[in-house]
């Protein structure tokens, strides 16, 4: 009998420990106050006298974020508040919530449905990133002004209704999502770096005249993008031969949709080849005009058919990884006057046999020539003072 009672007590203790550990698994911010009325919620007081949810320790599948806690109006959902709540499947954010903070619902992998209030103004960085079961149509409420970086990264929404009040779409906000069409409303002014990158099913996009700032190639790796609508009189942007340009910066932003040509001559007057502008293309030859002064990071990254590249002396700045992964590239001419060769510049250029390093170069970045297996001869300039980590790892030639 005593043995039986001991066994029961042991089981009870184990259950209590497990429950305790489950709650302790969530890190509670030091400034958080536990709600007296809703014990699964912790909050912090804001300067305006309202509250922001700091953490949620409950395990409900269907959650409605409360409008108040302990008689205090709730106006925000704080950073990490529901981070990795694996049990959460349905979410309703109550009216009165103005901000959803960074990573608030990040990696809630079972979340399938969200309802957002008209009071919402800002959705923070990575707020719903990694919520891979969010599907169908995303309806964002009128009144929303800003979608921050990575807000819906990796979700599976097939369509989105963006409100007319929206001003900014952040970097990679919808990257790797399931979107099939995007109608950016009049009023949006900023389109962040790679905002819709790798939306593999995206087929249709409209950009209004209100867009004044476009970051690095927001539609890269969208192979199904065949309908791209933009006004012929757009004040900042221009679409020419499938290439999107920023007219104010004289910048090649990148190609839109599938690139079917094998040769491309960048127009005279272009000053900047932007981040990833021609990356992952099937181009065999590219002509760079003497007007170009800057080539951004990864501009020709993984152009696997590009065999040679002549970069004119007008170019003063070369980014990182410009020719990385160009596996058939054999010959490159670098411009005189560049101060450094950036990291990953020729990484995995397996067939590279000829490249000049100008006398102006003082530094070679990390992994700059890594795995250039065919590179057997290279003359380093006397100006060189720094060679980065693994700069020549895997090369036939070694310094």
DOKOLZA-430473 format. One line per field, with one value per residue (C-alpha): residue in one letter; x, y, z. Coordinates in steps of 0.5 Angstrom, whole numbers. Each point is the difference from the previous one (the first is absolute). Example, Ala and Ser with C-alpha at 12.3 -4.5 7.8 and 13.67 -1.06 7.14 Angstrom:
type	[A | S]
X	[25 | 2]
Y	[-9 | 7]
Z	[16 | -2]
***
This chain:
type	[X | X | X | X | X | X | X | X | X | X | X | X | X | X | X | X | X | X | X | X | X | X | X | X | X | X | X | X | X | X | X | X | X | X | X | X | X | X | X | X | X | X | X | X | X | X | X | X | X | X | X | X | X | X | X | X | X | X | X | X | X | X | X | X | X | X | X | X | X | X | X | X | X | X | X | X | X | X | X | X | X | X | X | X | X | X | X | X | X | X | X | X | X | X | X | X | X | X | X | X | X | X | X | X | X | X | X | X | X | X | X | X | X | X | X | X | X | X | X | X | X | X | X | X | X | X | X | X | X | X | X | X | X | X | X | X | X | X | X | X | X | X | X | X | X | X | X | X | X | X | X | X | X | X | X | X | X | X | X | X | X | X | X | X | X | X | X | X | X | X | X | X | X | X | X | X | X | X | X | X | X | X | X | X | X | X | X | X | X | X | X | X | X | X | X | X | X | X | X | X | X | X | X | X | X | X | X | X | X | X | X | X | X | X | X | X | X | X | X | X | X | X | X | X | X | X | X | X | X | X | X | X | X | X | X | X | X | X | X | X | X | X | X | X | X | X | X | X | X | X | X | X | X | X | X | X | X | X | X | X | X | X | X | X | X | X | X | X | X | X | X | X | X | X | X | X | X | X | X | X | X | X | X | X | X | X | X | X | X | X | X | X | X | X | X | X | X | X | X | X | X | X | X | X | X | X | X | X | X | X | X | X | X | X | X | X | X | X | X | X | X | X | X | X | X | X | X | X | X | X | X | X | X | X | X | X | X | X | X | X | X | X | X | X | X | X | X | X | X | X | X | X | X | X | X | X | X | X | X | X | X | X | X | X | X | X | X | X | X | X | X | X | X | X | X | X | X | X | X | X | X | X | X | X | X | X | X | X | X | X | X | X | X | X | X | X | X | X | X]
X	[0 | 6 | 3 | -6 | -1 | 7 | -1 | -6 | 4 | 6 | -5 | -3 | 6 | 3 | -7 | 1 | 7 | -2 | -5 | 5 | 5 | -5 | -1 | 7 | 2 | -2 | 4 | -3 | 3 | 2 | -4 | -7 | -6 | -4 | -7 | -5 | -6 | 3 | 6 | 3 | 1 | 6 | 0 | 4 | -2 | 1 | 1 | -7 | -3 | -2 | 3 | 4 | 0 | 7 | -1 | -6 | 1 | -7 | -1 | -6 | -1 | -5 | 3 | -4 | 5 | -4 | -1 | 2 | 3 | -1 | -4 | 5 | -1 | 5 | 3 | 5 | 3 | 7 | 7 | 0 | -7 | -3 | 7 | 0 | -7 | -1 | -7 | -3 | -4 | -5 | 1 | -4 | 3 | -5 | -2 | 4 | 7 | 4 | 7 | 2 | 8 | 6 | -1 | -6 | -3 | 6 | 1 | -7 | 0 | -7 | -4 | -5 | -4 | 1 | -5 | 3 | -4 | -1 | 4 | 6 | 6 | 6 | 2 | 7 | 6 | -1 | -6 | -3 | 6 | 0 | -7 | 0 | -8 | -2 | -4 | -5 | -1 | 3 | -5 | 4 | -4 | -1 | 4 | 6 | 6 | 6 | 2 | 7 | 6 | -2 | -7 | -3 | 6 | -1 | -7 | -5 | -5 | -2 | -3 | 1 | -5 | 4 | -3 | 0 | 3 | 6 | 7 | 5 | 2 | 6 | 6 | -2 | -7 | -3 | 6 | -1 | -7 | -6 | -2 | -3 | -2 | 2 | -4 | 4 | -5 | 1 | 3 | 6 | 6 | 6 | 1 | 6 | 5 | -2 | -7 | -3 | 7 | -1 | -8 | 0 | -7 | -1 | -2 | -3 | 2 | -2 | 4 | -3 | 3 | 0 | 6 | 6 | 5 | 2 | 5 | 4 | -3 | -7 | -2 | 6 | -1 | -7 | 0 | -8 | 0 | -3 | -4 | 3 | -4 | 3 | -2 | 4 | 0 | 3 | 4 | 5 | 0 | 1 | -1 | 4 | 1 | -2 | 5 | -2 | 3 | 0 | 0 | 2 | 6 | 2 | 0 | -1 | -5 | 0 | -4 | -8 | -2 | 3 | 6 | 0 | 6 | 7 | 4 | -2 | 3 | -1 | -2 | 5 | -2 | -1 | 5 | -2 | -1 | -4 | 0 | -1 | -3 | 2 | 1 | -2 | -1 | 2 | 4 | 6 | 2 | -1 | 3 | 1 | 1 | 5 | -6 | 0 | 3 | -2 | -2 | -4 | 1 | -2 | -1 | 2 | -1 | -1 | 0 | 2 | 1 | 4 | 7 | 3 | -1 | 3 | -1 | 2 | 5 | -6 | -2 | 3 | -4 | -1 | -5 | 1 | -1 | -1 | 2 | -1 | -2 | 1 | 2 | 2 | 3 | 8 | 2 | -1 | 2 | 0 | 0 | 7 | -2 | -4 | 3 | -2 | -3 | -6 | -2 | -2 | 1 | 2 | -2 | -1 | 2 | 3 | 2 | 3 | 7 | 2 | -2 | 5 | 0 | 1 | 6 | -5 | -2 | 2 | -5 | -3 | -6 | -2 | -1 | 1 | 3 | -2 | -1 | 3 | 3 | 3 | 3 | 8 | 3 | -2 | 5 | -2 | 2 | 5 | -6 | -3 | 0 | -6 | -2 | -6 | -2 | 0 | 1 | 3 | -2 | -1 | 4 | 5 | 4 | 2 | 4]
Y	[0 | 5 | -2 | 2 | 6 | 2 | -1 | 4 | 6 | -1 | 1 | 6 | 3 | -1 | 3 | 6 | 1 | -1 | 5 | 5 | -1 | 1 | 7 | 1 | -1 | 6 | 6 | 5 | 7 | 3 | 7 | -5 | 0 | -6 | 2 | -2 | -1 | -4 | -4 | -2 | 7 | 4 | 8 | 6 | 7 | 5 | 8 | 1 | -4 | -6 | -7 | -4 | -8 | -2 | -8 | -5 | -6 | -4 | -6 | 2 | -2 | 6 | 7 | 6 | 6 | 4 | 7 | 1 | -3 | 2 | 5 | 3 | 1 | -4 | 3 | -4 | -7 | 0 | -3 | -8 | 0 | -6 | -2 | -8 | -1 | -7 | -1 | 6 | -1 | 6 | 7 | 6 | 7 | 4 | 7 | 5 | -3 | 5 | -4 | -7 | 0 | -4 | -7 | 0 | -6 | -3 | -7 | -2 | -6 | -2 | 7 | -1 | 6 | 8 | 5 | 7 | 7 | 6 | 4 | -4 | 5 | -4 | -7 | -1 | -4 | -7 | 1 | -7 | -2 | -8 | -1 | -5 | -2 | 7 | -1 | 3 | 8 | 4 | 6 | 6 | 5 | 8 | 4 | -4 | 4 | -4 | -7 | -1 | -5 | -7 | 1 | -6 | -4 | -7 | 0 | -3 | 5 | 0 | 7 | 6 | 6 | 6 | 6 | 7 | 3 | -4 | 4 | -5 | -7 | -2 | -5 | -7 | 1 | -5 | -4 | -7 | 0 | -3 | 7 | -1 | 7 | 7 | 7 | 5 | 6 | 7 | 3 | -5 | 4 | -5 | -7 | -3 | -5 | -6 | 1 | -6 | -4 | -7 | 0 | -6 | 1 | 7 | 2 | 7 | 6 | 7 | 6 | 7 | 7 | 1 | -4 | 4 | -4 | -8 | -4 | -5 | -5 | -1 | -5 | -4 | -8 | 1 | -5 | 1 | 7 | 2 | 6 | 6 | 6 | 7 | 7 | 2 | 7 | -3 | 6 | -5 | -6 | -3 | -7 | -1 | -7 | -3 | 4 | 4 | 7 | 5 | 6 | 5 | -4 | -3 | -7 | -6 | -3 | -7 | -4 | -2 | -7 | -5 | 3 | -4 | 4 | -3 | 7 | 7 | 7 | 4 | 7 | 6 | 5 | -6 | 2 | -6 | -7 | -2 | -5 | -7 | 4 | -6 | -6 | -7 | 2 | -4 | 6 | -2 | 7 | 6 | 7 | 5 | 8 | 5 | 4 | -6 | 2 | -5 | -7 | -3 | -6 | -7 | 4 | -6 | -5 | -7 | 2 | -7 | 1 | 7 | -2 | 7 | 7 | 6 | 5 | 7 | 5 | 5 | -5 | 2 | -4 | -8 | -3 | -7 | -7 | 4 | -6 | -5 | -7 | 2 | -7 | 0 | 7 | 0 | 7 | 6 | 7 | 5 | 7 | 4 | 4 | -4 | -1 | -7 | -6 | -2 | -6 | -6 | 4 | -6 | -6 | -6 | 2 | -7 | 2 | 7 | 0 | 7 | 6 | 7 | 3 | 7 | 4 | 4 | -6 | 0 | -6 | -6 | -3 | -6 | -6 | 5 | -6 | -6 | -6 | 3 | -6 | 2 | 6 | -2 | 7 | 6 | 7 | 3 | 8 | 3 | 4 | -6 | 0 | -4 | -7 | -3 | -6 | -6 | 5 | -5 | -7 | -5 | 3 | -3 | 6 | 2 | 7]
Z	[0 | 2 | -7 | -4 | 4 | -1 | -8 | 0 | 4 | -5 | -6 | 3 | 1 | -7 | -3 | 4 | -2 | -7 | 0 | 4 | -5 | -6 | 3 | 2 | -8 | -2 | 2 | 4 | -1 | 7 | -1 | -1 | 5 | 0 | -1 | 6 | -4 | -6 | 3 | -6 | -2 | 2 | -2 | 0 | 1 | -5 | 1 | -2 | 5 | -4 | 0 | -5 | 0 | 2 | 0 | 0 | 4 | -2 | -5 | -3 | -7 | -2 | 3 | 1 | 2 | 5 | 0 | 7 | 6 | 7 | -2 | -5 | -7 | -4 | -7 | -2 | 0 | 2 | -3 | 0 | 4 | -3 | -3 | -2 | 3 | -4 | 3 | -3 | -6 | 0 | 2 | 1 | 1 | 4 | -2 | 3 | -1 | -4 | -1 | -1 | 3 | -3 | 0 | 3 | -3 | -3 | -2 | 3 | -5 | 1 | -1 | -5 | 0 | 3 | 0 | 1 | 3 | -4 | 6 | -2 | -3 | 0 | -1 | 2 | -2 | -1 | 4 | -4 | -3 | -1 | 1 | -5 | 0 | -1 | -7 | -4 | 0 | 5 | 1 | 3 | 3 | -2 | 5 | -1 | -2 | 1 | -1 | 2 | -2 | -1 | 3 | -4 | -2 | -2 | 1 | -5 | -2 | -7 | 0 | 4 | 0 | 2 | 3 | -3 | 6 | -1 | 0 | 0 | -2 | 4 | -2 | -2 | 3 | -4 | -3 | -1 | 1 | -5 | -3 | -7 | -1 | 3 | -1 | 4 | 2 | -2 | 6 | 1 | 0 | 2 | -3 | 4 | -2 | -3 | 3 | -5 | -1 | -1 | -1 | -5 | -2 | -1 | -6 | 0 | 3 | 0 | 2 | 1 | -1 | 7 | 1 | 1 | 2 | -2 | 4 | -3 | -5 | 3 | -5 | -1 | -1 | -2 | -6 | -1 | 0 | -7 | 1 | 3 | 0 | 1 | -3 | -6 | 3 | 7 | 3 | 3 | -3 | -7 | -4 | -6 | -3 | 6 | 4 | 6 | 1 | 5 | -4 | 6 | 2 | -7 | 3 | -3 | 5 | -4 | -5 | 1 | -1 | -4 | -4 | -7 | -3 | 0 | -1 | 3 | -1 | 6 | -2 | -1 | 6 | 5 | 6 | 5 | -1 | 6 | 5 | -3 | -6 | -5 | 4 | -1 | -7 | -7 | -3 | -4 | -1 | 3 | -2 | 5 | -2 | 2 | 4 | 5 | 7 | 5 | -1 | 6 | 4 | -3 | -7 | -4 | 5 | -3 | -7 | -2 | -7 | 0 | -2 | 0 | 3 | -2 | 5 | -2 | 4 | 1 | 6 | 6 | 5 | 0 | 5 | 3 | -4 | -7 | -4 | 5 | -2 | -8 | -1 | -7 | 0 | -2 | -1 | 4 | -1 | 6 | 0 | 2 | 6 | 4 | 8 | 1 | -2 | 4 | 4 | -5 | -6 | -4 | 5 | -4 | -7 | -1 | -7 | 1 | -3 | -1 | 4 | 1 | 7 | -1 | 4 | 4 | 4 | 7 | 3 | -3 | 4 | 3 | -5 | -5 | -5 | 4 | -4 | -7 | -2 | -6 | 2 | -1 | -1 | 4 | 1 | 7 | 0 | 5 | 2 | 3 | 8 | 2 | -2 | 3 | 3 | -5 | -6 | -4 | 3 | -5 | -5 | -5 | 1 | 7 | 3]
***
